[in-house]
Amino acid sequence: MVTEHRERVRDAGPAAAQAQPEPGSGDLVGALYQCHALRLIRMAVLLVGDQPSAEDVVQDAFLGLYRGLRRLNDPANAVAYLRASVLNGCRSVLRSRKRARSSRLVTHDPPVWSAESAAMAGEDRREVLRAVARLPRRQREVLVLRYFLNLSDREIAADLGVSRGAVASTASRGRAALARDLRGQP
């Protein structure tokens, strides 16, 4: 039964992963992981700057979903829950890094892109990634959700808990800041 469900989810694509599994299959989280984990990890890498931390954040998000699956009223909201959980986990990682830097008790190297992704990306792409990493947190989140995950302003607003107008203005300011940074202007 679980194998049949996995095959249907794989054949039907990402939308099927949001559907409720057959009674007794208990494989909703597994199906969601197969369909969405890689994109969520990539999103988290863009937000926290390193793959190990990103993988930890995504793993924690899926674990939270698994533990709270009974409380999930609508399985169609599972992907939105995971995105919000990953965003919150990334914020937590960045806050703990900031506290560690300010307390000077623990030194933490700045986020570093993995050697594999640095080798694959060209110099232009690495410069864009560095510029995105320098953006304020909210601008970085909005741009990653809009241009990496291709979410609508309505979906971004729901994930971040802000208005659609705030999403639009934040994206505009973020694009302008990126353009200035990439041109080398203050």
Backbone as CSV, one residue per row, in Angstrom:
resi,resn,N_x,N_y,N_z,CA_x,CA_y,CA_z,C_x,C_y,C_z
1,MET,0.825,-1.185,0.000,0.000,0.000,0.000,0.876,1.258,0.000
2,VAL,1.909,1.280,0.840,2.803,2.434,0.891,3.531,2.605,-0.436
3,THR,4.005,1.502,-1.021,4.704,1.566,-2.299,3.785,2.077,-3.387
4,GLU,2.528,1.609,-3.389,1.570,2.099,-4.386,1.362,3.600,-4.240
5,HIS,1.256,4.069,-3.002,1.061,5.505,-2.761,2.269,6.297,-3.258
6,ARG,3.466,5.808,-2.974,4.679,6.495,-3.434,4.706,6.596,-4.951
7,GLU,4.344,5.508,-5.622,4.354,5.525,-7.083,3.337,6.511,-7.626
8,ARG,2.150,6.573,-7.020,1.151,7.544,-7.466,1.639,8.962,-7.240
9,VAL,2.267,9.226,-6.096,2.782,10.561,-5.807,3.878,10.928,-6.791
10,ARG,4.794,9.993,-7.070,5.885,10.257,-7.999,5.344,10.510,-9.401
11,ASP,4.359,9.711,-9.839,3.784,9.873,-11.174,2.952,11.140,-11.292
12,ALA,2.264,11.528,-10.226,1.365,12.677,-10.280,2.088,13.993,-10.068
13,GLY,3.300,13.986,-9.503,4.066,15.208,-9.316,3.849,15.834,-7.949
14,PRO,4.361,17.081,-7.751,4.344,17.734,-6.444,2.942,17.976,-5.891
15,ALA,1.944,18.208,-6.728,0.602,18.474,-6.214,0.057,17.261,-5.465
16,ALA,0.413,16.070,-5.915,-0.075,14.863,-5.253,0.534,14.698,-3.879
17,ALA,1.709,15.261,-3.670,2.350,15.148,-2.368,1.569,15.915,-1.318
18,GLN,0.771,16.881,-1.756,-0.018,17.645,-0.803,-1.317,16.932,-0.466
19,ALA,-1.700,15.954,-1.256,-2.946,15.250,-1.022,-2.820,14.350,0.199
20,GLN,-3.968,14.079,0.811,-3.970,13.224,1.988,-3.685,11.793,1.572
21,PRO,-2.814,11.099,2.302,-2.516,9.718,1.948,-3.713,8.821,2.249
22,GLU,-3.687,7.635,1.686,-4.743,6.674,1.968,-4.720,6.337,3.440
23,PRO,-5.889,6.039,4.016,-5.932,5.682,5.439,-4.978,4.533,5.737
24,GLY,-4.213,4.698,6.781,-3.295,3.655,7.200,-1.937,3.696,6.541
25,SER,-1.756,4.492,5.478,-0.449,4.477,4.817,0.581,5.232,5.647
26,GLY,0.159,6.312,6.305,1.069,7.051,7.174,2.313,7.548,6.470
27,ASP,2.241,7.726,5.169,3.440,8.070,4.417,3.390,9.484,3.840
28,LEU,2.518,10.327,4.373,2.433,11.695,3.872,3.777,12.409,4.020
29,VAL,4.385,12.276,5.182,5.652,12.968,5.417,6.741,12.439,4.492
30,GLY,6.776,11.142,4.274,7.762,10.556,3.357,7.569,11.038,1.936
31,ALA,6.311,11.103,1.506,6.017,11.579,0.154,6.386,13.050,0.017
32,LEU,6.070,13.835,1.033,6.436,15.260,1.005,7.953,15.421,0.982
33,TYR,8.649,14.595,1.741,10.107,14.673,1.776,10.689,14.395,0.392
34,GLN,10.197,13.355,-0.253,10.706,13.013,-1.585,10.465,14.141,-2.584
35,CYS,9.329,14.799,-2.483,8.970,15.825,-3.469,9.550,17.204,-3.166
36,HIS,9.773,17.527,-1.889,10.077,18.913,-1.543,11.381,19.137,-0.770
37,ALA,12.006,18.107,-0.277,13.186,18.290,0.581,14.320,19.019,-0.126
38,LEU,14.613,18.644,-1.341,15.740,19.253,-2.045,15.526,20.751,-2.253
39,ARG,14.321,21.134,-2.670,14.034,22.568,-2.860,14.110,23.316,-1.539
40,LEU,13.614,22.705,-0.459,13.668,23.366,0.844,15.109,23.509,1.326
41,ILE,15.939,22.510,1.061,17.353,22.597,1.446,18.027,23.715,0.659
42,ARG,17.755,23.778,-0.636,18.344,24.844,-1.451,17.903,26.215,-0.955
43,MET,16.618,26.341,-0.611,16.112,27.602,-0.072,16.846,27.950,1.224
44,ALA,17.011,26.963,2.103,17.677,27.203,3.380,19.147,27.559,3.183
45,VAL,19.811,26.944,2.195,21.211,27.283,1.912,21.318,28.760,1.530
46,LEU,20.376,29.235,0.721,20.392,30.644,0.338,20.189,31.556,1.541
47,LEU,19.449,31.095,2.539,19.172,31.930,3.701,20.254,31.862,4.774
48,VAL,20.822,30.676,5.022,21.818,30.559,6.091,23.250,30.501,5.583
49,GLY,23.458,30.176,4.310,24.789,30.256,3.733,25.624,29.005,3.770
50,ASP,25.158,27.936,4.422,25.940,26.701,4.388,25.006,25.493,4.383
51,GLN,25.436,24.454,3.691,24.589,23.290,3.480,24.339,22.478,4.746
52,PRO,25.320,22.241,5.605,25.020,21.443,6.800,23.939,22.074,7.682
53,SER,24.013,23.374,7.884,22.981,24.040,8.683,21.629,23.970,7.975
54,ALA,21.644,24.153,6.660,20.401,24.090,5.884,19.761,22.714,5.998
55,GLU,20.563,21.662,5.892,20.024,20.311,6.000,19.441,20.062,7.386
56,ASP,20.108,20.574,8.432,19.588,20.431,9.794,18.243,21.133,9.944
57,VAL,18.129,22.328,9.401,16.885,23.094,9.499,15.750,22.344,8.808
58,VAL,16.007,21.831,7.615,14.966,21.118,6.865,14.601,19.815,7.579
59,GLN,15.577,19.121,8.101,15.288,17.896,8.835,14.416,18.199,10.048
60,ASP,14.718,19.265,10.768,13.903,19.660,11.922,12.478,20.008,11.500
61,ALA,12.316,20.647,10.336,10.987,21.001,9.843,10.167,19.734,9.560
62,PHE,10.775,18.750,8.909,10.059,17.509,8.623,9.769,16.731,9.905
63,LEU,10.688,16.774,10.851,10.448,16.104,12.128,9.273,16.768,12.853
64,GLY,9.229,18.100,12.827,8.108,18.816,13.440,6.788,18.477,12.777
65,LEU,6.794,18.362,11.447,5.582,17.972,10.736,5.161,16.562,11.140
66,TYR,6.115,15.652,11.199,5.802,14.275,11.570,5.197,14.205,12.972
67,ARG,5.807,14.924,13.905,5.316,14.900,15.285,3.938,15.538,15.416
68,GLY,3.669,16.563,14.619,2.398,17.264,14.732,1.399,16.911,13.660
69,LEU,1.608,15.806,12.972,0.745,15.431,11.850,-0.714,15.282,12.269
70,ARG,-0.946,14.782,13.447,-2.331,14.611,13.916,-3.035,15.954,14.080
71,ARG,-2.278,16.996,14.384,-2.868,18.322,14.583,-3.065,19.068,13.268
72,LEU,-2.533,18.554,12.171,-2.661,19.204,10.871,-4.081,18.991,10.352
73,ASN,-4.859,20.075,10.327,-6.263,19.978,9.918,-6.410,19.654,8.439
74,ASP,-5.584,20.243,7.614,-5.702,20.077,6.174,-4.344,19.696,5.610
75,PRO,-4.177,18.462,5.137,-2.879,18.032,4.592,-2.411,18.896,3.425
76,ALA,-3.312,19.611,2.767,-2.909,20.487,1.668,-2.052,21.641,2.177
77,ASN,-2.113,21.932,3.470,-1.312,23.007,4.061,0.068,22.539,4.514
78,ALA,0.386,21.283,4.308,1.643,20.728,4.813,2.865,21.410,4.187
79,VAL,2.823,21.695,2.887,3.980,22.316,2.238,4.172,23.736,2.747
80,ALA,3.083,24.479,2.921,3.184,25.832,3.479,3.731,25.770,4.905
81,TYR,3.297,24.778,5.674,3.818,24.592,7.018,5.329,24.345,6.976
82,LEU,5.750,23.490,6.061,7.184,23.186,5.950,7.986,24.424,5.568
83,ARG,7.494,25.218,4.596,8.207,26.444,4.208,8.330,27.397,5.391
84,ALA,7.229,27.582,6.116,7.257,28.482,7.274,8.208,27.951,8.339
85,SER,8.206,26.649,8.537,9.093,26.044,9.526,10.558,26.212,9.138
86,VAL,10.856,26.052,7.846,12.232,26.237,7.375,12.649,27.700,7.538
87,LEU,11.767,28.628,7.181,12.081,30.050,7.370,12.377,30.353,8.835
88,ASN,11.529,29.861,9.729,11.745,30.104,11.157,13.029,29.438,11.646
89,GLY,13.314,28.245,11.155,14.555,27.575,11.536,15.783,28.338,11.063
90,CYS,15.720,28.887,9.847,16.835,29.691,9.331,17.029,30.940,10.177
91,ARG,15.929,31.577,10.543,16.017,32.762,11.411,16.679,32.405,12.736
92,SER,16.314,31.253,13.275,16.885,30.821,14.551,18.388,30.581,14.429
93,VAL,18.811,29.953,13.338,20.242,29.721,13.112,20.980,31.061,13.027
94,LEU,20.422,31.987,12.267,21.077,33.294,12.109,21.116,34.059,13.422
95,ARG,20.049,33.965,14.232,20.051,34.628,15.549,21.110,34.030,16.452
96,SER,21.220,32.705,16.459,22.215,32.076,17.334,23.634,32.425,16.884
97,ARG,23.849,32.548,15.586,25.169,32.975,15.099,25.465,34.400,15.545
98,LYS,24.455,35.244,15.455,24.634,36.641,15.858,24.950,36.724,17.353
99,ARG,24.223,35.952,18.172,24.502,35.947,19.612,25.907,35.439,19.885
100,ALA,26.322,34.412,19.168,27.654,33.846,19.372,28.733,34.866,19.013
101,ARG,28.516,35.604,17.925,29.495,36.633,17.539,29.545,37.753,18.556
102,SER,28.382,38.148,19.059,28.367,39.279,19.987,28.883,38.888,21.361
103,SER,28.700,37.645,21.764,29.166,37.239,23.091,30.658,36.919,23.095
104,ARG,31.222,36.657,21.934,32.649,36.339,21.781,33.065,35.087,22.541
105,LEU,32.078,34.372,23.102,32.409,33.125,23.787,32.693,32.023,22.778
106,VAL,31.940,32.058,21.710,32.095,31.054,20.672,32.346,31.791,19.371
107,THR,33.394,31.404,18.684,33.634,32.024,17.390,33.012,31.146,16.321
108,HIS,32.363,31.784,15.390,31.721,31.053,14.301,32.200,31.649,12.995
109,ASP,32.684,30.792,12.131,33.103,31.264,10.825,31.888,31.786,10.072
110,PRO,32.071,32.801,9.268,30.932,33.282,8.482,30.452,32.192,7.537
111,PRO,29.189,32.277,7.118,28.680,31.248,6.214,29.556,31.106,4.982
112,VAL,29.790,29.880,4.584,30.631,29.598,3.435,29.838,28.689,2.500
113,TRP,29.901,28.974,1.241,29.235,28.113,0.267,30.074,26.856,0.113
114,SER,29.428,25.734,-0.079,30.142,24.465,-0.179,31.068,24.485,-1.394
115,ALA,32.120,23.698,-1.328,33.080,23.625,-2.434,32.402,23.113,-3.696
116,GLU,31.471,22.192,-3.507,30.772,21.631,-4.662,29.954,22.700,-5.386
117,SER,29.169,23.473,-4.640,28.352,24.490,-5.298,29.216,25.625,-5.837
118,ALA,30.340,25.930,-5.172,31.239,26.967,-5.677,31.889,26.530,-6.989
119,ALA,32.209,25.239,-7.080,32.823,24.745,-8.315,31.829,24.750,-9.463
120,MET,30.567,24.484,-9.153,29.536,24.431,-10.192,29.113,25.821,-10.652
121,ALA,29.140,26.750,-9.744,28.659,28.094,-10.084,29.784,28.920,-10.687
122,GLY,29.435,29.777,-11.594,30.410,30.688,-12.184,30.659,31.860,-11.258
123,GLU,31.625,32.683,-11.588,31.963,33.837,-10.750,30.790,34.808,-10.626
124,ASP,30.048,34.999,-11.693,28.888,35.892,-11.622,27.862,35.385,-10.620
125,ARG,27.586,34.108,-10.672,26.601,33.522,-9.761,27.064,33.632,-8.319
126,ARG,28.347,33.386,-8.065,28.865,33.495,-6.698,28.746,34.922,-6.192
127,GLU,28.983,35.884,-7.052,28.861,37.277,-6.640,27.408,37.617,-6.304
128,VAL,26.479,37.102,-7.083,25.054,37.331,-6.792,24.689,36.691,-5.457
129,LEU,25.161,35.481,-5.213,24.871,34.814,-3.944,25.451,35.589,-2.768
130,ARG,26.653,36.133,-2.936,27.238,36.943,-1.863,26.421,38.211,-1.644
131,ALA,25.955,38.809,-2.722,25.134,40.015,-2.603,23.805,39.700,-1.922
132,VAL,23.203,38.570,-2.257,21.947,38.168,-1.608,22.195,37.939,-0.116
133,ALA,23.313,37.325,0.231,23.627,37.062,1.636,23.821,38.354,2.427
134,ARG,24.194,39.437,1.756,24.393,40.726,2.444,23.091,41.500,2.639
135,LEU,22.022,41.067,2.003,20.741,41.769,2.145,20.193,41.598,3.561
136,PRO,19.365,42.538,3.999,18.668,42.339,5.274,17.798,41.079,5.204
137,ARG,17.567,40.484,6.346,16.886,39.197,6.427,15.557,39.176,5.667
138,ARG,14.688,40.136,5.905,13.357,40.116,5.286,13.452,40.229,3.769
139,GLN,14.347,41.097,3.265,14.518,41.223,1.812,15.034,39.922,1.219
140,ARG,15.977,39.301,1.904,16.536,38.030,1.429,15.441,36.967,1.379
141,GLU,14.616,36.885,2.424,13.555,35.891,2.465,12.552,36.106,1.331
142,VAL,12.127,37.343,1.131,11.141,37.635,0.085,11.703,37.289,-1.287
143,LEU,12.944,37.682,-1.563,13.520,37.406,-2.879,13.724,35.911,-3.105
144,VAL,14.136,35.183,-2.084,14.312,33.738,-2.231,12.967,33.068,-2.481
145,LEU,11.944,33.452,-1.723,10.627,32.847,-1.910,10.034,33.206,-3.272
146,ARG,10.254,34.435,-3.713,9.663,34.866,-4.990,10.403,34.275,-6.182
147,TYR,11.731,34.406,-6.205,12.476,34.037,-7.410,13.040,32.628,-7.389
148,PHE,13.221,32.056,-6.209,13.731,30.687,-6.171,12.588,29.683,-6.124
149,LEU,11.584,29.945,-5.270,10.454,29.027,-5.165,9.282,29.430,-6.053
150,ASN,9.390,30.582,-6.724,8.337,31.069,-7.623,6.978,31.170,-6.942
151,LEU,6.973,31.637,-5.692,5.715,31.805,-4.981,5.089,33.143,-5.361
152,SER,3.784,33.209,-5.286,3.079,34.462,-5.548,3.212,35.368,-4.326
153,ASP,2.913,36.650,-4.533,2.970,37.588,-3.407,2.015,37.165,-2.297
154,ARG,0.867,36.618,-2.667,-0.116,36.171,-1.682,0.468,35.035,-0.837
155,GLU,1.142,34.071,-1.474,1.732,32.952,-0.748,2.884,33.421,0.147
156,ILE,3.688,34.335,-0.369,4.800,34.868,0.430,4.258,35.607,1.639
157,ALA,3.221,36.433,1.424,2.622,37.185,2.527,2.093,36.234,3.596
158,ALA,1.459,35.153,3.170,0.937,34.175,4.133,2.078,33.492,4.888
159,ASP,3.138,33.121,4.181,4.271,32.445,4.832,4.984,33.350,5.831
160,LEU,5.124,34.630,5.494,5.870,35.553,6.353,4.988,36.292,7.338
161,GLY,3.668,36.213,7.163,2.757,36.903,8.070,2.751,38.413,7.876
162,VAL,2.869,38.856,6.626,2.845,40.286,6.306,1.820,40.512,5.195
163,SER,1.561,41.767,4.870,0.611,42.072,3.802,1.259,41.878,2.433
164,ARG,0.398,41.762,1.401,0.933,41.625,0.040,1.672,42.895,-0.375
165,GLY,1.208,44.045,0.081,1.903,45.295,-0.222,3.297,45.323,0.375
166,ALA,3.428,44.782,1.580,4.749,44.718,2.222,5.676,43.800,1.433
167,VAL,5.129,42.728,0.899,5.937,41.810,0.082,6.435,42.537,-1.161
168,ALA,5.529,43.248,-1.838,5.899,43.950,-3.071,6.948,45.021,-2.807
169,SER,6.758,45.818,-1.752,7.723,46.887,-1.481,9.062,46.323,-1.006
170,THR,9.025,45.245,-0.229,10.268,44.617,0.230,11.033,44.025,-0.949
171,ALA,10.322,43.387,-1.878,10.973,42.830,-3.065,11.589,43.942,-3.906
172,SER,10.882,45.040,-4.040,11.398,46.170,-4.813,12.668,46.736,-4.181
173,ARG,12.644,46.937,-2.877,13.840,47.440,-2.179,14.984,46.442,-2.267
174,GLY,14.671,45.151,-2.169,15.710,44.125,-2.256,16.357,44.083,-3.631
175,ARG,15.549,44.172,-4.684,16.110,44.191,-6.044,16.981,45.422,-6.255
176,ALA,16.522,46.566,-5.757,17.306,47.797,-5.904,18.630,47.686,-5.149
177,ALA,18.585,47.126,-3.946,19.820,46.953,-3.161,20.772,45.996,-3.861
178,LEU,20.241,44.912,-4.444,21.088,43.975,-5.189,21.727,44.664,-6.390
179,ALA,20.940,45.436,-7.113,21.472,46.124,-8.297,22.600,47.076,-7.895
180,ARG,22.388,47.842,-6.832,23.437,48.763,-6.358,24.686,47.997,-5.940
181,ASP,24.496,46.926,-5.196,25.613,46.139,-4.688,26.401,45.515,-5.847
182,LEU,25.697,44.984,-6.819,26.382,44.321,-7.938,27.064,45.316,-8.860
183,ARG,26.602,46.559,-8.876,27.287,47.600,-9.655,28.437,48.224,-8.869
184,GLY,28.522,47.856,-7.602,29.603,48.391,-6.761,29.315,49.757,-6.191
185,GLN,28.062,50.159,-6.148,27.683,51.454,-5.591,27.272,51.287,-4.139
186,PRO,27.483,52.314,-3.316,27.080,52.242,-1.919,25.576,52.336,-1.753
